[in-house]
């Protein structure tokens, strides 16, 4: 799993570097955190987060300043609590 994370990080860095140097895009890096949720609620939880981000970037000043953003979702599972 760690290898995949490093591969993803390299791909994101390469893309962001290209867009910054060639297209002069500025990026917004953010971390959203929510409490663990049961597996059957995961899809709705991620959907709610994505809708919130979409709503944020439709507002000024974000819309005029940031031309692109990268969203990466990470989840955890607590075996003891089963969530």
QUIKA-V210209 format. One record per residue. N is the residue number from 1. PHI is phi in whole degrees, -180 to 180 (none if undefined). D_CENTER is the distance of its C-alpha to the mean C-alpha in whole Angstrom. Layout:
n->N phi->PHI d_center->D_CENTER
n->N phi->PHI d_center->D_CENTER
//
This chain:
n->1 phi->none d_center->18
n->2 phi->-66 d_center->18
n->3 phi->-63 d_center->19
n->4 phi->-64 d_center->16
n->5 phi->-63 d_center->14
n->6 phi->-66 d_center->16
n->7 phi->-63 d_center->16
n->8 phi->-62 d_center->12
n->9 phi->-61 d_center->12
n->10 phi->-65 d_center->15
n->11 phi->-64 d_center->14
n->12 phi->-65 d_center->11
n->13 phi->-61 d_center->14
n->14 phi->-62 d_center->16
n->15 phi->-64 d_center->15
n->16 phi->-63 d_center->14
n->17 phi->-63 d_center->17
n->18 phi->-62 d_center->19
n->19 phi->-65 d_center->17
n->20 phi->-72 d_center->18
n->21 phi->-79 d_center->22
n->22 phi->-91 d_center->23
n->23 phi->-107 d_center->21
n->24 phi->61 d_center->21
n->25 phi->-79 d_center->17
n->26 phi->-108 d_center->15
n->27 phi->-109 d_center->12
n->28 phi->-112 d_center->10
n->29 phi->-108 d_center->8
n->30 phi->-143 d_center->7
n->31 phi->-131 d_center->7
n->32 phi->-109 d_center->8
n->33 phi->-128 d_center->11
n->34 phi->-133 d_center->13
n->35 phi->-63 d_center->16
n->36 phi->-55 d_center->17
n->37 phi->-129 d_center->18
n->38 phi->-62 d_center->20
n->39 phi->-54 d_center->19
n->40 phi->-72 d_center->21
n->41 phi->-100 d_center->18
n->42 phi->-61 d_center->15
n->43 phi->-58 d_center->15
n->44 phi->-67 d_center->16
n->45 phi->-65 d_center->13
n->46 phi->-66 d_center->10
n->47 phi->-60 d_center->12
n->48 phi->-63 d_center->13
n->49 phi->-64 d_center->9
n->50 phi->-63 d_center->8
n->51 phi->-63 d_center->12
n->52 phi->-63 d_center->12
n->53 phi->-65 d_center->9
n->54 phi->-59 d_center->11
n->55 phi->-63 d_center->14
n->56 phi->-61 d_center->13
n->57 phi->-78 d_center->13
n->58 phi->-87 d_center->16
n->59 phi->-96 d_center->18
n->60 phi->-79 d_center->20
n->61 phi->-88 d_center->19
n->62 phi->-59 d_center->16
n->63 phi->-60 d_center->17
n->64 phi->-83 d_center->20
n->65 phi->-89 d_center->18
n->66 phi->-104 d_center->15
n->67 phi->-93 d_center->15
n->68 phi->-154 d_center->12
n->69 phi->-151 d_center->8
n->70 phi->-118 d_center->6
n->71 phi->-111 d_center->2
n->72 phi->-128 d_center->3
n->73 phi->-103 d_center->5
n->74 phi->-123 d_center->8
n->75 phi->-126 d_center->12
n->76 phi->-128 d_center->15
n->77 phi->-132 d_center->18
n->78 phi->-99 d_center->21
n->79 phi->-65 d_center->24
n->80 phi->-67 d_center->27
n->81 phi->-92 d_center->25
n->82 phi->59 d_center->24
n->83 phi->-142 d_center->21
//
